[in-house]
């Protein structure tokens, strides 16, 4: 007896084949939403702690001038982005299961990561030496470490471990400079209109002090810092593309 051909209607009634299981190490270094969710909730708590301590919100005499500085702006950006990551991870965990990655945008994660990396680099390269020279003994306090070093590292680790790789473009480092440049423009305009970042100080950071350095001195600092940040950004892109190749090979296996 010959095998009867299966009609389209009969074929449609057959159960769907079991969906392919996402590899734990495909797409990102670790494709585990429960682990990502726990990490991101802990990271949010740490970032929020730094913001609260830096702004003195719980002391009863909050220092709202901290909101004028790039450090706080970049930390608040990380805070908002981490909340979005948590919401996306929790939603995806509930709807599609524990395996996979969850981020609103891999390139968005890169932009936020670079924005806070600027904070860390300027703190370590520019502000710490200046404060040492001025005799400041409160360098590397808990609050300083939280907002200048720990939060940047938390964002970098989140990108390295939980964000899918291979989406960065070589033009991205230049695009990432738009965030600090937007702050620079705003800060110069704010100071020129009479705004003060601290009493008697119309520049938020020493390298922006036109009165002390002159226009050419400030321009040299801005150019040097821009070149340094673009180089760091290119390193991030190179890592992203290399890990993207590895993740695609993992998927094909």
C-alpha positions in Angstrom: 0.0 0.0 0.0 1.5 3.4 -1.0 1.9 6.2 1.4 -0.9 8.7 1.1 0.1 12.3 0.5 -0.6 14.5 3.5 -3.1 17.3 2.5 -2.4 20.9 3.4 -5.3 20.8 5.9 -3.9 17.7 7.5 -0.4 19.2 7.7 -1.7 22.3 9.4 -3.3 20.1 12.0 0.0 18.5 12.9 1.7 19.9 16.1 4.3 22.6 15.5 7.9 21.4 15.9 9.5 22.3 19.2 11.0 25.8 19.0 14.7 26.0 19.0 16.1 26.7 22.5 18.2 29.8 22.7 21.7 29.0 23.8 22.6 30.4 27.2 25.7 32.1 25.7 24.2 33.2 22.3 23.7 36.8 21.4 25.2 38.1 24.7 27.7 36.8 27.2 24.9 35.5 29.3 21.3 35.1 28.0 19.6 34.6 31.4 16.8 37.0 32.1 16.5 36.0 35.8 20.2 36.7 36.3 19.9 40.0 34.3 16.9 41.1 36.4 18.6 40.5 39.7 21.7 42.3 38.5 19.8 45.2 37.2 17.7 45.6 40.4 20.9 45.6 42.5 22.5 48.1 40.1 19.5 50.3 40.3 19.7 50.3 44.1 23.4 51.3 44.0 22.9 54.0 41.4 20.0 55.4 43.3 22.1 55.4 46.5 24.8 57.4 44.8 22.3 60.0 43.5 20.6 60.3 46.9 23.9 60.7 48.8 25.3 63.2 46.2 22.2 65.4 46.3 21.7 65.2 50.1 18.0 64.5 49.5 17.6 62.6 52.8 19.4 65.2 55.0 16.5 67.6 55.0 18.6 70.2 53.1 18.9 68.9 49.6 21.6 70.4 47.4 19.8 71.0 44.2 22.9 72.6 42.6 24.2 69.1 42.0 21.6 68.8 39.2 23.6 71.4 37.3 26.6 69.2 36.9 27.3 66.7 34.2 28.1 64.1 36.9 24.5 64.2 38.2 23.0 64.4 34.7 24.8 61.3 33.6 23.9 59.4 36.8 20.3 60.3 36.4 20.5 59.1 32.8 21.8 55.8 34.0 19.1 55.6 36.6 16.3 56.1 34.1 17.9 53.7 31.6 18.3 51.0 34.3 14.6 51.4 35.2 13.8 50.8 31.5 16.0 47.8 31.4 14.3 46.3 34.5 10.9 46.9 33.0 11.9 45.3 29.7 13.6 42.4 31.4 10.6 41.6 33.7 8.2 41.9 30.7 10.2 39.6 28.5 10.7 37.1 31.3 7.0 36.9 31.8 6.1 36.7 28.1 8.9 34.8 26.4 10.7 32.9 29.2 14.1 33.0 31.0 16.4 32.6 28.0 17.3 35.6 25.9 18.4 39.2 26.1 16.3 42.2 27.1 17.1 45.8 26.2 15.1 48.6 24.5 18.1 49.2 22.3 21.6 47.8 22.2 22.9 51.0 20.7 21.0 53.0 23.3 22.8 51.0 26.0 26.1 51.9 24.3 25.2 55.6 24.3 24.3 55.6 28.1 27.4 53.6 28.9 29.6 56.1 27.1 27.8 59.1 28.7 28.7 57.8 32.2 32.1 56.6 31.1 32.8 60.3 30.3 32.0 61.0 34.0 34.5 58.4 35.2 37.3 59.5 32.8 37.0 63.2 33.5 36.9 62.5 37.3 40.0 60.3 37.2 42.0 62.2 34.6 41.0 65.8 35.4 39.3 66.3 38.7 41.2 64.0 41.0 44.6 65.5 40.1 43.2 69.0 40.5 41.7 68.2 43.8 44.9 66.7 45.0 46.7 69.9 44.0 44.2 71.9 45.9 44.8 69.8 49.1 41.3 68.2 49.0 41.5 65.2 51.4 38.0 63.9 50.6 38.8 62.3 47.3 37.5 58.8 46.7 34.9 59.1 49.4 32.0 56.6 49.3 29.7 59.1 47.5 32.5 60.0 45.0 33.2 56.4 44.3 29.5 55.6 43.8 28.7 58.4 41.3 32.1 58.5 39.5 33.4 55.0 39.4 30.9 52.3 40.6 28.0 53.5 38.5 30.1 53.6 35.3 31.4 50.1 36.0 27.9 48.8 36.6 26.7 50.1 33.2 29.8 48.7 31.4 29.3 45.3 33.0 25.6 45.3 32.1 26.5 46.0 28.5 29.3 43.4 28.4 27.2 40.6 30.0 23.6 41.1 29.2 23.3 43.3 26.0 23.4 41.6 22.5 26.5 42.4 20.6 27.2 43.3 17.0 25.0 46.4 16.6 27.5 49.2 17.2 28.7 51.2 14.2 32.1 52.9 13.7 30.3 56.2 13.6 28.8 55.7 17.0 31.7 57.1 19.0 31.2 60.5 17.3 27.4 60.3 17.9 28.0 59.5 21.6 29.9 62.8 22.0 26.7 64.6 21.3 25.5 64.0 24.9 28.5 65.7 26.7 28.7 68.3 23.9 25.0 69.2 24.5 25.9 69.6 28.2 29.0 71.8 27.4 26.9 74.1 25.2 24.2 74.4 27.9 26.8 75.0 30.7 28.5 77.8 28.8 25.2 79.5 27.9 24.0 79.1 31.5 27.2 80.6 32.9 27.3 83.5 30.4 23.7 84.4 31.3 24.7 84.9 35.0 24.0 81.4 36.3 26.2 80.0 39.0 27.1 76.3 39.6 28.4 77.1 43.0 28.4 80.5 44.7 30.7 82.8 42.6 31.5 80.0 40.1 30.0 80.2 36.6 31.9 77.2 35.2 31.1 73.7 36.5 34.6 72.2 35.8 38.1 73.6 35.8 38.8 72.8 32.2 35.9 74.9 31.2 37.1 78.0 33.1 37.5 80.5 30.3 38.6 83.3 32.8 41.5 81.2 34.0 42.5 79.3 30.8 41.3 81.6 28.1 39.3 80.5 25.1 42.3 78.7 23.5 43.1 76.8 26.7 39.5 75.6 27.1 39.4 74.7 23.4 42.6 72.6 23.8 41.1 70.8 26.7 37.8 70.1 24.9 39.7 68.8 21.8 42.0 66.6 23.9 39.1 65.1 25.9 37.0 64.6 22.7 39.9 62.7 21.1 40.3 60.5 24.2 36.6 59.8 24.4 36.4 58.9 20.7 39.3 56.5 21.2 37.6 54.9 24.1 34.4 54.7 22.1 36.2 53.0 19.2 37.5 50.4 21.7 33.9 49.7 22.8 32.9 49.3 19.1 35.7 47.0 18.4 34.8 44.8 21.5 31.1 44.9 20.4 31.9 43.8 16.9 34.3 41.0 18.0 31.8 39.7 20.5 29.1 39.9 17.9 31.1 37.6 15.6 31.5 35.1 18.5 27.8 35.2 19.4 26.8 34.5 15.8 29.2 31.6 15.6 27.6 30.3 18.9 24.1 30.5 17.3 25.2 28.5 14.2 26.5 25.6 16.3 
